Amino acid sequence: STVQGALELMDQLAHWLKTLTGMAAVTLAPAAGAHGEMCGIMAIRSAHEAKGDSGRTKILVPESAHGTNPATADGRVDLEALKAKLGPDVAGLMLTNPNTCGLFERDIVAIAEAVHAAGAYFYCDGANFNAIVGRVRPADLGIDVMHINLHKTFSTPHGGGGPGSGPVVFAESLAPYIPVPYVTHGKDGFALV
């Protein structure tokens, strides 16, 4: 009974993150973006294993991903080069949009379609979600899972010992594979499951 206010706040945050991203589910468990990335990749692995597709062991990451220096001429994903790399061993694609160069992936829907056609999942690094929040919902772009750096998009404290936060949102395709815990609202109030 003493934590109902905190759990209600977490539930409200989860609601707004799902609304802003168009995703079906969210976990607030990750304490940072890197934890969120691991959480998303764990869900992708679990989904493939549940389908009996455990041979998918590769995650493709473009050179223009968050925290790296782009090597391509315009800093965007080359769709044909991506398609050439997609195969039965690819579990997913990790992509930042907009990327580290500040460029939006013009072909993001086609990228999502190619990834899905290959039987893989589309993971979006939400480090730069602040650039698209309120303008487009990641779910509408074909993204299956995305972490959100709350310190960038929503100005929560970060660094200097402050709390980290890296919530992860999931499309319906990956919602059953969310690593626990998460907050749920029942008839007796809020609970951490």
N, C-alpha and C positions, 0 to 999 in steps of 0.2 A: 504493500500500500504506500510505502514511502517513496517509491520510484515512479509512480504513475505519471507524474508531470514530465519527467525525462523521457519515459517511453512514449508518451503522447507526442512530444516534440520530435522524437526520432520517426514516429509514424507519419507525422505531417511532412517532415523532410522527405521521407520515402515517397509519399504521395506526389509532392511537387517534382521530384526528380523523374518519376515515371511520367508525369504529365508533360514536362518539358522535353523529354526524349522520345515519347511515344512508345516506350518499352513496357513490357508486361510485368516485370518484377525487378526488385532491387535488393541488394544487401549493403548494409552500412558497416559490416564487420572490418573491412580493410582499413588499416590505420594510415595508409599513404598510397600514392599512385602506384608505386612499385608493388605493393601488396595487392592492389586492385588488379594490376596486370596478371599477377600470379593466379589470383582468384578466377579471372576470366579464362585463362589458359587451362586451369584445372577443370573448369566446367566444360570446355571444348573437349578435353581428353576424355572426361566421363561420358559425354554424349557419344563420342566415337566408340568407346568401349561398350556402351550399352547397345549399340547397333552391331557389335561384333566386328568392328572395323579398327582394330588396335594397331594395324600396320601404318597408320597415319601418324608419323612422328616428326614431321617438319612444319615449322611455322615460318612463313615468308615475311620478311621485314624489308621494306624499301630503304634505299640509302637516304631518302629525305625524311625518315622517321624522326620523332622527337629526340633531341639530344645528339643528333649526328650531323655531319656535313654532307650536303647533297653533292652528288657527282654528276648528275644528269644536267643537260644544258639548261632546261627550264625548271628543274627541281620538282617535276611532277612524275607520277607513275606512268611508264610506257605500257599501255594496255596490251599490246601485242607481245612484249617481252614477258609480262606477267602471265599471260595465257600460256606461253611456251613453258613456263616453270610449273604450272599447275599440273599435278598428277596424282596418282592413287596414294602416294606417300605424304601428301600435303594435308595437314589437319586444319590449317587456317592461315589467314593473312592478318598481320598487325599493321595498321595504317593510322597515321595522324592526319586529321583534316580539320582546319587547315594545317599544313605541315610546318616543319621548323622554319622554312623560308617565308612563312606567312601566306603561302599560296593555297588556294582551294583546288581540290582535285576536280577538274571539270568532268571527268569520266567516272565519278564515284558510283553512279547507279550501274553503269556497264561493268565496273570493277566488281561490284557486289554480285551481279548476275553471273560473271565468269567464275568467281569463287564458289558460288552456290552450285553452278552447273558441274563443277569438278568435285562436288561432294564435301567441300570444306566450309568453314565458318569464317565470318568477317568480324574481326576484333578491331575496334576503333580506340586508339589512345585518345582519351578525352582531355589531354593536357591543354588544348586550345579551344575547349568547348565554349568559352566566353565569346569567341568570335562568331559563333552561329546560334547561340541560345536565343530563343524567341523568334528566330528567322526560319529555321528548318529543324525538324525533329529527326534525329539519327535513325530511328526505326523506319522512317519513310525513305531513307536512302539505302536500305537493305542491310544495315548493320545489325549483327546478332548480339554483340556484347560490347560494352564500353565502360571504362572507369572514368570518373569525373574528379579532377583535382579541385576540391572545394576552395582551397586557398587562392586559386586563380580566378575561378568563375564567380564565386560568392564571397570572396574576401574573408574567409575564416582565418584565424591565426595560424602561422606556419613558421617554423624555424625558432631558434633561440629557446628550445625546450617546449615550445607551444604544441598543442595537439595537432596531429596530422589527421587527415581524413581522405579516403579514396574510395567512396561508394562505387559500386558496380551495378549497372543496369543491364537487364537481359531481355532479349526478345522471347516470345513464347517457345521458340525452338530450343532454347537453352535454360529456360526457367526451371525445369525439373532437376537440373544439375547444379543448382546454386549451393556452394559450400555453406553450411550453417555457421553461425547463428543469424537469425533475422528477427525482426519485430513483427508481431501479429496482433490484431485487435479482435478480441472475442467479447462475449456477453459480460464477462467479469472484468473487463478493462484490457489494458495492454500487457503483453508478455513477451519476453525474450525467449525465442525457441532455438 
